[in-house]
Amino acid sequence: MYENSEGELELLKQQLERGKQQDRTLEIESRLHEMKEIAQYAAEHRLLIDEQEQLNKQMQEHQEAIRSLENYLS
């Protein structure tokens, strides 16, 4: 009975890890989608310097978050 519990525990740990990886992948996809929206907005509008800087900052924040998430997936 003890060996079966260990096996079940290991299976649950693996399932939890797969769930975490899927969550990180979805977060990356979400951030990429947000970056696409920012890029499309910038392409379609004439932006003031302040707006350009704000959008660039948002893009950099998304890129940093994606890099961090990718490190967990590696």
C-alpha positions in Angstrom: 0.0 0.0 0.0 2.9 2.4 0.8 4.5 1.8 -2.6 1.1 2.6 -4.4 0.8 5.9 -2.5 4.3 6.9 -3.6 3.4 6.1 -7.2 0.2 8.1 -6.9 2.1 11.0 -5.3 4.7 10.9 -8.1 2.0 10.9 -10.8 0.3 13.9 -9.1 3.6 15.8 -9.0 4.0 15.2 -12.7 0.5 16.3 -13.5 1.0 19.4 -11.4 4.3 20.2 -13.2 2.5 19.7 -16.6 -0.2 22.1 -15.5 2.3 24.7 -14.5 4.1 24.4 -17.8 0.7 24.8 -19.7 -0.1 27.9 -17.5 3.3 29.4 -18.4 2.8 28.7 -22.1 -0.7 30.3 -22.0 0.8 33.4 -20.2 3.4 33.7 -23.0 0.7 33.4 -25.7 -1.3 36.1 -23.9 1.6 38.4 -23.7 2.5 37.9 -27.3 -1.1 38.7 -28.2 -0.9 41.9 -26.2 2.4 42.8 -27.9 0.7 42.3 -31.3 -2.1 44.7 -30.3 0.4 47.3 -29.2 2.3 47.0 -32.5 -0.9 47.2 -34.5 -2.0 50.3 -32.6 1.4 51.9 -33.1 1.3 51.1 -36.8 -2.2 52.6 -37.3 -1.7 55.8 -35.4 0.6 58.8 -35.4 2.0 58.8 -31.9 3.6 61.5 -29.8 7.0 60.9 -28.4 5.5 60.3 -24.9 3.1 57.7 -26.3 5.9 55.9 -28.2 8.0 55.8 -25.0 5.1 54.4 -23.1 4.3 51.7 -25.7 8.0 50.8 -25.9 8.1 50.4 -22.1 5.1 48.1 -22.2 6.7 46.0 -25.0 9.9 45.7 -23.0 8.0 44.6 -19.9 6.2 41.9 -21.9 9.5 40.8 -23.4 11.1 40.5 -19.9 8.2 38.5 -18.6 8.3 36.2 -21.6 12.0 35.6 -21.1 11.4 34.8 -17.5 8.6 32.3 -18.3 10.7 30.7 -21.0 13.5 30.1 -18.5 11.0 28.1 -16.4 10.0 26.0 -19.4 13.7 25.2 -20.3 
